[in-house]
């Protein structure tokens, strides 16, 4: 807390009025993991110990805690198995595969003992959740230590985590350890795992992994004992003193929400430095078919981190690893596991998306289960913009695919509010479109509402204000309101909590002795500000800007062409009439939002062609 008020206000002014303290009330729990595990590569079993120091920073007294046991999902009859076999459009990578796993192929996590501050706890397993009753209640502001012994079997890889996947990667070890569930101002977030999203507690990890010495290990954090390991981790010219027998790899990571790793005897290890950024590590198998693509991808990764640092905020860690994991792509703190084969374009595309998650899932770490769109959608938006810049394609068209996915969802009649918990969408199609496409469109339309300069300034401020804080959607929109000076909650409420559609049309064009008058109509239930472009036959253009009264203001003039600001359109009014400054005879076209940033569900009625005169113009379809 600032004691010197004059200094505080001087600092606030120096920061241009944009400093936004993360609210003091947003307490957060904290954890410190110390784990020592051994992997038997013949039986695929893990034995380990976990010492977890848990800090109760809440004002609540905790009498229970909950752990996630994700490996238990990979058993016939699990909730993940049943959900996959009964959902209308199952993930093709899962389908009924879990139901067919044999005993030596399933995953499990068995808790052998669990003590709190040296005293035995009472616990029970419910699917992928471990419920622990504490022998001593954990008081507000107190800390406690949990000592656990556990045994796990690594499942045959079905999705994300597991062994021996279709690309031949030996181990993709994600969500692999008993993981403390998050407790925040909303209570416990102990969700059964059905193959959707994750959430975690901020903390530090010190992890020792012992296994066969022929395996190369990579993952979250930095390798603490590189001088005894080698395999490309050692400093150039350093002498590696590798002990005989199994190797113990010691990784450490601070201020992360999870810890993931992978291991394979055929991994190659490359390194590349991002200017004024992290050192990148690349792990991929010795395979002539993929070698060239991985080498080329490394340059794209360096440039991607440069773009993200400049555009959205600086990546705060000093390392990041891109790992061939053999199953799609999935983000984890300080690393990602992605498919290794396929085309260069596909490899670069998945890398751009998963690495961009480091900003939204890795550093901001919103609750993906509750708000997948604020992670997946924001990540998709950023990676699409990065891809356009890196490949020198049209930035204006970078998000077209997301808009088309949203329109397709509407046509299929599958849309659900994106405020839905990620696990409970009726279809995978509705979930993926809501999380990815609609999250992206949300941002691109917001850029339309508040202007490009305000938008990017707000994105950087959001990142810098809320990193390591688990922000909620309202935290984001408040930052954007502060930066733009506009009211924006109406926009987020419509987009997130409803399935209302945006649909505007040019209803009529009339000319008389008083001038040329255009009447616009809002056919959809979702109100928005309107950019109306007039193109004249002499090639000149003019923008008529109609703000929405709900914003209590308008976006800055982006000075791309002459702009005339009109009175705000009250959201209750279905129509709006404006006067055009020149006669119909001089006009070629009148168009609503030619940038197509508005997610207008019927664009056929957005343009009036007057090139052959007003008499030849027929009203567009309403």
C-alpha positions in Angstrom: 0.0 0.0 0.0 1.2 3.5 -0.9 1.8 5.6 2.3 2.8 8.7 0.4 -0.4 10.0 -1.3 1.3 12.7 -3.3 3.8 10.2 -4.7 0.9 7.9 -5.6 -1.0 10.6 -7.5 2.2 11.8 -9.2 2.8 8.2 -10.4 -0.8 7.8 -11.6 -0.5 11.0 -13.7 2.9 9.9 -15.0 1.3 6.7 -16.3 -1.2 8.7 -18.3 -4.2 7.8 -16.2 -4.1 4.2 -17.4 -2.7 2.5 -14.3 -5.2 0.0 -13.0 -4.4 -1.7 -9.8 -5.6 -5.3 -9.5 -8.3 -5.1 -6.9 -7.0 -5.8 -3.3 -10.0 -8.0 -2.6 -8.9 -10.6 -5.2 -7.0 -12.8 -2.9 -5.5 -15.9 -4.3 -4.4 -19.2 -2.8 -0.8 -20.3 -3.4 0.9 -23.7 -3.5 4.5 -24.9 -3.5 5.1 -28.4 -4.9 8.1 -30.5 -4.3 7.8 -33.8 -6.1 10.2 -36.7 -6.5 8.9 -39.4 -9.0 10.3 -42.4 -10.7 9.0 -43.7 -14.1 9.4 -47.3 -15.0 9.5 -47.3 -18.8 8.8 -51.1 -18.9 5.6 -51.1 -16.8 4.6 -47.4 -17.5 4.1 -46.9 -13.8 5.0 -43.9 -11.7 5.8 -44.0 -8.0 6.3 -40.7 -6.3 6.1 -38.4 -3.3 4.6 -35.0 -3.2 5.1 -32.3 -0.6 2.6 -29.6 -1.1 2.7 -26.4 1.0 -0.7 -24.7 0.8 -1.3 -21.1 1.7 -4.9 -20.2 2.6 -5.0 -16.5 1.7 -8.8 -16.5 1.8 -10.9 -15.3 4.6 -12.5 -18.7 4.9 -11.8 -21.6 7.2 -11.2 -24.7 5.1 -12.1 -28.1 6.4 -11.7 -30.0 3.1 -9.5 -29.7 0.1 -9.8 -31.3 -3.3 -7.2 -32.7 -5.7 -7.6 -33.6 -9.4 -6.7 -37.2 -10.4 -6.9 -36.8 -14.2 -5.4 -40.2 -15.1 -8.5 -41.8 -13.7 -10.5 -40.4 -16.6 -8.8 -43.0 -18.9 -10.8 -46.0 -17.6 -13.8 -47.7 -19.1 -17.0 -46.3 -17.6 -15.4 -43.0 -16.5 -17.4 -39.8 -17.0 -15.0 -38.9 -19.9 -15.7 -42.3 -21.5 -19.5 -42.1 -21.1 -19.6 -38.5 -22.3 -17.6 -39.2 -25.4 -19.8 -42.2 -26.3 -23.0 -40.3 -25.8 -22.4 -36.8 -27.1 -23.9 -36.1 -30.6 -20.6 -35.3 -32.2 -17.8 -37.1 -30.4 -14.1 -36.1 -30.8 -12.8 -38.4 -33.4 -9.6 -38.9 -31.4 -11.6 -40.3 -28.4 -15.0 -41.8 -29.5 -15.2 -45.1 -27.7 -11.5 -45.8 -27.4 -11.5 -45.4 -23.6 -14.1 -48.2 -23.2 -11.8 -50.6 -25.0 -8.7 -50.0 -22.9 -7.2 -53.1 -21.2 -6.1 -53.2 -17.6 -2.5 -52.5 -18.6 -3.5 -49.6 -20.9 -5.8 -47.7 -18.5 -4.7 -44.7 -16.5 -5.0 -44.4 -12.7 -3.7 -42.5 -9.7 -3.7 -44.4 -6.4 -3.1 -42.4 -3.3 -1.1 -44.6 -0.9 -0.9 -42.1 2.0 -1.8 -38.4 2.6 -0.9 -36.5 5.7 -1.5 -32.9 6.8 1.2 -31.6 9.0 2.1 -35.1 10.0 -1.4 -36.3 10.7 -3.4 -38.8 8.7 -6.2 -37.4 6.6 -9.5 -39.0 5.6 -10.0 -39.1 1.9 -12.1 -40.6 -0.8 -11.9 -40.9 -4.6 -14.8 -39.9 -6.8 -13.8 -40.4 -10.4 -11.1 -37.8 -11.2 -11.6 -35.9 -7.8 -9.9 -36.7 -4.5 -11.9 -35.3 -1.6 -9.8 -34.8 1.6 -11.2 -34.1 5.0 -8.6 -32.3 7.1 -7.8 -33.5 10.6 -7.1 -29.8 11.5 -9.1 -27.0 9.9 -7.0 -24.6 7.8 -7.6 -21.1 9.2 -7.6 -17.8 7.1 -4.1 -16.6 6.5 -2.5 -19.9 7.6 -0.5 -22.5 5.7 -0.3 -26.2 5.9 1.8 -29.0 4.4 0.4 -32.1 2.7 2.7 -35.1 2.3 1.5 -37.7 -0.2 2.7 -41.0 -1.6 1.1 -42.1 -4.8 1.4 -44.5 -7.7 0.1 -44.0 -11.2 -0.2 -45.9 -14.4 0.4 -43.8 -17.5 -2.5 -44.6 -19.9 -2.3 -45.4 -23.6 -2.6 -42.0 -25.1 -6.2 -41.2 -26.0 -6.1 -37.4 -25.7 -3.4 -35.0 -24.6 -1.7 -37.2 -21.9 -0.4 -40.7 -22.2 2.1 -43.1 -23.7 3.0 -44.4 -27.2 0.9 -42.2 -29.3 0.4 -42.5 -33.1 3.6 -40.5 -33.8 5.6 -42.8 -31.6 6.4 -40.3 -28.8 6.9 -42.4 -25.7 5.5 -40.2 -23.0 3.4 -37.0 -23.0 3.0 -36.3 -19.3 0.4 -33.7 -18.9 -2.1 -33.5 -16.0 -0.1 -36.4 -14.6 0.2 -35.7 -10.9 -2.3 -35.3 -8.1 -3.1 -31.6 -8.6 -4.7 -29.3 -6.0 -7.9 -27.8 -7.2 -8.4 -24.1 -7.2 -10.3 -22.3 -4.4 -11.2 -18.7 -5.0 -13.9 -16.1 -4.1 -16.4 -18.4 -6.0 -15.5 -21.5 -3.9 -13.9 -24.7 -5.0 -13.4 -25.5 -8.7 -13.2 -29.3 -8.4 -14.7 -30.4 -11.8 -14.7 -33.9 -13.0 -12.6 -34.2 -16.1 -14.4 -34.9 -19.4 -11.7 -33.8 -21.8 -12.3 -30.1 -21.8 -10.5 -27.4 -19.9 -8.3 -27.0 -16.8 -7.6 -24.5 -14.1 -4.9 -24.3 -11.4 -3.5 -22.5 -8.4 -0.5 -20.2 -8.7 2.6 -21.7 -7.3 6.2 -22.9 -7.5 7.3 -26.4 -8.6 10.5 -28.3 -7.8 10.2 -31.6 -9.6 12.7 -34.5 -9.8 12.0 -37.1 -12.5 14.0 -40.4 -12.5 13.9 -42.7 -15.5 16.0 -44.7 -18.0 19.1 -42.7 -19.0 18.4 -43.1 -22.7 15.3 -40.8 -22.6 15.4 -37.1 -23.2 13.1 -35.1 -20.9 11.6 -31.7 -21.5 8.8 -29.6 -20.1 7.8 -26.8 -17.8 10.5 -24.7 -16.2 14.3 -24.8 -16.3 16.6 -27.8 -15.8 18.5 -27.2 -12.6 21.1 -29.9 -13.0 22.0 -29.5 -16.7 25.7 -30.1 -16.0 24.8 -33.7 -15.0 22.3 -34.3 -17.8 23.5 -32.8 -21.0 21.3 -33.7 -24.0 21.7 -30.1 -25.2 20.7 -28.4 -21.9 24.3 -27.7 -20.9 26.0 -24.4 -21.7 28.2 -24.4 -24.9 31.6 -25.9 -24.1 30.5 -27.2 -20.7 31.7 -30.7 -19.6 28.8 -33.0 -18.7 29.4 -35.4 -15.8 26.5 -37.8 -16.2 26.2 -40.4 -13.4 25.8 -44.1 -14.2 22.4 -45.7 -14.1 19.0 -44.0 -14.3 19.1 -40.2 -14.6 17.3 -37.8 -12.3 16.1 -34.6 -14.0 15.4 -31.7 -11.7 13.1 -29.0 -13.1 12.1 -25.8 -11.3 9.4 -23.3 -12.2 8.1 -20.3 -10.3 4.7 -18.6 -10.6 3.0 -21.2 -12.8 -0.3 -23.0 -12.5 0.8 -26.4 -13.7 3.7 -28.6 -14.6 3.9 -30.8 -17.8 6.7 -32.8 -19.3 7.5 -35.3 -22.1 10.1 -38.0 -22.6 11.4 -39.9 -25.6 14.7 -41.6 -26.4 14.7 -40.1 -29.9 14.3 -36.4 -29.2 16.6 -33.9 -30.8 17.0 -30.6 -28.9 17.5 -27.3 -30.6 17.7 -23.8 -29.0 17.0 -20.3 -30.3 17.1 -16.9 -28.7 14.3 -14.4 -29.0 15.8 -10.9 -29.0 15.0 -9.3 -25.6 12.9 -12.4 -24.9 13.1 -16.0 -23.8 15.3 -18.8 -25.0 13.2 -21.2 -27.0 13.8 -25.0 -26.8 12.6 -27.4 -29.5 12.2 -31.1 -29.0 11.3 -33.4 -31.9 12.1 -36.9 -33.0 14.9 -38.0 -35.3 12.9 -38.3 -38.4 14.0 -37.2 -41.8 10.3 -36.6 -42.8 9.8 -33.8 -40.2 13.4 -32.5 -39.7 13.2 -29.8 -42.4 9.8 -28.5 -41.2 10.9 -28.3 -37.6 14.1 -26.4 -38.5 12.0 -23.9 -40.6 9.4 -23.6 -37.8 12.0 -22.4 -35.4 12.4 -19.0 -37.1 8.7 -18.5 -37.1 8.6 -19.2 -33.4 11.2 -16.5 -32.7 9.4 -13.9 -34.8 6.1 -14.9 -33.1 7.4 -14.2 -29.7 8.7 -10.9 -30.9 5.3 -10.0 -32.3 3.4 -11.1 -29.2 5.8 -9.2 -26.9 5.3 -6.0 -28.8 1.6 -6.3 -29.5 0.1 -7.8 -26.4 2.7 -7.6 -23.5 6.0 -9.1 -22.6 6.4 -12.8 -21.9 7.7 -12.9 -18.3 9.6 -16.1 -18.2 13.1 -16.7 -19.6 12.5 -20.1 -21.3 9.8 -21.7 -23.5 9.8 -25.2 -25.0 8.0 -26.4 -28.1 7.7 -30.2 -27.9 6.5 -32.9 -30.3 3.8 -34.5 -28.2 2.1 -36.4 -31.0 -1.5 -35.4 -30.3 -3.0 -32.2 -31.6 -1.8 -29.2 -29.6 -2.1 -28.3 -26.0 -0.8 -25.5 -23.9 1.0 -25.7 -20.6 3.1 -23.2 -18.6 6.4 -22.5 -20.3 5.8 -25.2 -22.9 3.5 -26.7 -25.4 3.0 -30.2 -26.8 2.1 -30.3 -30.5 1.8 -32.7 -33.4 5.1 -33.2 -35.1 4.3 -34.4 -38.6 2.2 -32.8 -41.4 2.9 -29.8 -43.5 5.0 -26.8 -42.6 1.9 -24.6 -42.6 0.1 -26.9 -40.2 3.0 -27.1 -37.9 3.5 -23.3 -37.8 -0.2 -22.8 -37.3 -0.5 -25.0 -34.3 2.7 -23.6 -32.8 1.5 -20.0 -33.2 -1.8 -20.8 -31.4 -0.3 -22.9 -28.6 2.5 -20.5 -27.9 0.1 -17.6 -27.8 -1.6 -19.4 -25.0 1.4 -18.5 -22.9 -0.1 -15.0 -22.6 -3.7 -16.0 -21.9 -3.7 -19.4 -20.3 -0.1 -19.3 -19.0 0.3 -15.8 -17.5 -3.3 -14.4 -17.1 -4.7 -17.8 -16.4 -8.4 -17.1 -16.3 -10.6 -20.0 -15.4 -10.9 -21.9 -18.7 -13.6 -24.1 -17.4 -15.9 -21.2 -16.7 -14.7 -18.8 -19.4 -13.0 -20.8 -22.2 -13.6 -18.0 -24.7 -11.5 -15.5 -22.8 -8.5 -17.9 -23.2 -9.1 -19.8 -26.4 -10.7 -16.9 -28.2 -8.1 -14.3 -27.2 -5.4 -16.8 -28.1 -6.9 -17.5 -31.5 -7.3 -13.7 -32.1 -3.6 -13.1 -31.3 -2.2 -16.1 -33.2 -4.3 -15.2 -36.3 -2.9 -11.7 -36.3 0.6 -13.0 -35.8 0.2 -15.4 -38.6 -0.9 -12.6 -40.9 2.1 -10.5 -40.1 4.6 -13.4 -40.2 3.2 -14.7 -43.6 2.6 -11.2 -45.0 -1.1 -11.9 -45.6 -4.0 -9.6 -45.2 -4.5 -8.5 -41.5 -8.0 -7.3 -42.4 -8.9 -10.9 -43.3 -7.1 -12.7 -40.5 -10.2 -13.5 -38.6 -12.5 -14.4 -41.5 -12.5 -18.1 -40.6 -13.7 -17.3 -37.1 -16.6 -15.3 -38.5 -17.5 -18.1 -40.9 -17.5 -20.6 -38.1 -19.8 -18.5 -36.1 -22.2 -18.0 -39.0 -22.1 -21.8 -39.7 -23.0 -22.5 -36.1 -26.1 -20.3 -36.3 -27.2 -22.0 -39.6 -26.9 -25.4 -37.9 -29.1 -24.2 -35.0 -26.5 -25.3 -32.5 -25.6 -22.0 -30.8 -25.6 -21.8 -27.0 -24.6 -18.8 -24.8 -20.8 -18.7 -24.4 -21.4 -18.1 -20.6 -22.0 -21.8 -20.5 -19.6 -23.9 -18.4 -17.2 -25.5 -20.9 -18.1 -29.1 -19.8 -21.8 -28.7 -20.4 -22.3 -27.7 -24.0 -24.6 -30.0 -25.9 -22.2 -30.6 -28.7 -18.5 -30.3 -29.3 -19.3 -28.1 -32.3 -21.1 -25.6 -30.1 -18.3 -25.6 -27.5 -15.4 -25.2 -29.9 -17.1 -22.5 -31.9 -18.1 -20.6 -28.7 -14.6 -20.9 -27.2 -12.5 -20.2 -30.3 -14.5 -18.4 -33.0 -16.8 -16.4 -30.9 -14.0 -15.3 -28.5 -12.1 -14.1 -31.5 -15.1 -12.3 -33.0 -15.8 -10.7 -29.6 -12.3 -9.0 -29.8 -12.5 -8.0 -33.5 -15.9 -6.4 -33.0 -14.6 -4.7 -29.9 -11.8 -3.2 -32.0 -14.6 -1.9 -34.3 -16.4 -0.4 -31.3 -13.6 1.4 -29.6 -11.1 2.0 -32.4 -7.8 0.3 -33.2 -5.5 2.4 -31.1 -7.6 2.1 -28.0 -8.0 -1.6 -28.6 -4.3 -2.5 -28.7 -3.5 -0.1 -25.8 -6.2 -1.9 -23.8 -4.9 -5.4 -24.7 -1.5 -4.5 -23.4 -2.9 -2.8 -20.3 -5.1 -5.8 -19.5 -2.1 -8.2 -19.7 0.1 -6.0 -17.6 -2.6 -5.3 -15.0 -3.9 -8.8 -14.6 -1.0 -11.1 -15.2 -0.7 -13.8 -12.5 -4.2 -12.7 -11.2 -6.8 -15.1 -12.7 -8.9 -12.3 -14.3 -12.6 -12.6 -15.0 -14.4 -11.3 -18.1 -15.5 -8.2 -16.2 -11.9 -7.4 -15.3 -11.1 -7.3 -19.0 -14.1 -5.1 -20.0 -13.3 -2.7 -17.2 -9.8 -2.2 -18.6 -11.2 -1.5 -22.0 -13.7 1.0 -20.6 -10.9 2.8 -18.8 -8.8 3.0 -21.9 -11.6 4.0 -24.3 -13.8 6.1 -22.0 -16.8 4.2 -23.3 -19.4 2.0 -21.6 -19.0 -1.5 -22.9 -20.7 -3.9 -20.5 -23.8 -3.9 -22.7 -21.7 -5.4 -25.5 -20.2 -8.1 -23.4 -23.6 -9.0 -21.9 -25.2 -9.4 -25.3 -22.4 -11.4 -26.8 -21.7 -13.6 -23.8 -25.0 -14.2 -22.1 -27.4 -14.3 -25.0 -27.7 -15.8 -28.5 -29.1 -12.6 -30.0 -28.0 -11.8 -33.5 -26.6 -8.7 -35.2 -28.5 -7.9 -38.4 -28.7 -4.4 -40.0 -30.1 -3.4 -43.3 -30.5 -0.4 -45.6 -34.3 -0.1 -45.5 -34.9 2.8 -47.9 -33.2 5.7 -49.8 -35.4 8.7 -50.6 -34.5 11.9 -52.3 -36.5 15.1 -52.4 -36.0 18.8 -52.5 -34.5 18.7 -48.9 -31.8 16.2 -49.9 -31.0 12.5 -49.9 -32.1 10.5 -46.9 -31.1 6.9 -46.0 -33.0 4.9 -43.4 -31.2 2.0 -41.7 -33.1 -0.8 -39.9 -32.0 -3.0 -37.0 -33.5 -6.4 -37.9 -31.6 -8.3 -35.2 -32.0 -8.0 -31.5 -28.3 -7.1 -30.9 -27.7 -3.3 -31.2 -24.3 -2.0 -32.4 -22.8 1.3 -33.5 -22.8 1.6 -37.3 -20.1 2.7 -39.8 -21.9 3.7 -43.0 -19.6 4.2 -46.0 -20.5 6.2 -49.0 -18.5 5.8 -52.2 -18.9 8.5 -54.8 -18.6 8.1 -58.5 -15.6 10.4 -58.6 -13.8 7.8 -56.4 -13.9 9.8 -53.1 -15.4 8.2 -50.0 -17.0 9.3 -46.8 -17.8 7.6 -43.5 -20.9 8.4 -41.6 -20.4 7.3 -38.0 -23.4 6.4 -35.9 -22.5 5.6 -32.3 -24.8 3.6 -30.1 -26.2 5.5 -27.2 -25.3 2.7 -24.7 -21.6 3.5 -25.1 -22.1 7.1 -23.9 -19.6 8.3 -26.5 -17.9 7.2 -29.7 -14.6 5.8 -30.9 -11.8 8.2 -32.0 -11.6 9.2 -35.7 -9.2 6.7 -37.2 -8.6 9.1 -40.0 -8.7 6.5 -42.8 -11.1 8.7 -44.7 -13.3 11.8 -44.1 -15.7 11.1 -41.2 -19.0 12.7 -40.2 -20.2 12.0 -36.7 -23.9 11.7 -36.2 -26.2 11.6 -33.2 -26.2 8.3 -31.3 -28.7 5.6 -32.2 -30.9 4.7 -29.2 -30.9 1.0 -28.9 -34.7 0.9 -28.5 -35.3 2.4 -31.9 -35.5 -0.1 -34.7 -34.7 2.5 -37.4 -32.4 5.4 -38.0 -32.6 8.0 -40.7 -29.6 10.2 -41.8 -29.0 12.8 -44.5 -26.3 12.3 -47.1 -24.4 15.4 -48.0 -24.4 14.9 -51.8 -27.2 13.9 -54.3 -27.9 10.4 -55.4 -26.6 11.1 -58.9 -23.1 11.4 -57.5 -23.2 8.2 -55.4 -21.9 4.8 -56.5 -22.6 2.8 -53.3 -23.8 3.1 -49.8 -22.6 0.3 -47.5 -22.9 -0.7 -43.8 -19.5 -1.7 -42.4 -17.5 -2.8 -45.5 -14.7 -3.9 -43.2 -17.1 -6.7 -42.2 -16.0 -6.5 -38.6 -19.7 -6.5 -37.6 -20.8 -10.2 -37.3 -23.9 -9.3 -39.3 -25.8 -12.6 -40.0 -27.2 -11.3 -43.3 -24.9 -9.1 -45.3 -27.0 -9.2 -48.5 -29.0 -6.2 -47.3 -26.0 -4.1 -46.2 -25.2 -2.5 -49.6 -27.1 -0.2 -51.9 -25.8 0.1 -55.5 -26.7 3.5 -57.0 -24.2 3.4 -59.8 -27.0 3.3 -62.4 -29.0 6.0 -60.5 -31.6 6.0 -57.7 -34.4 5.0 -60.1 -32.6 1.7 -60.9 -32.0 0.8 -57.2 -34.3 -1.8 -55.6 -34.5 -2.3 -51.9 -32.3 -5.1 -50.7 -33.9 -8.1 -49.1 -35.2 -7.4 -45.7 
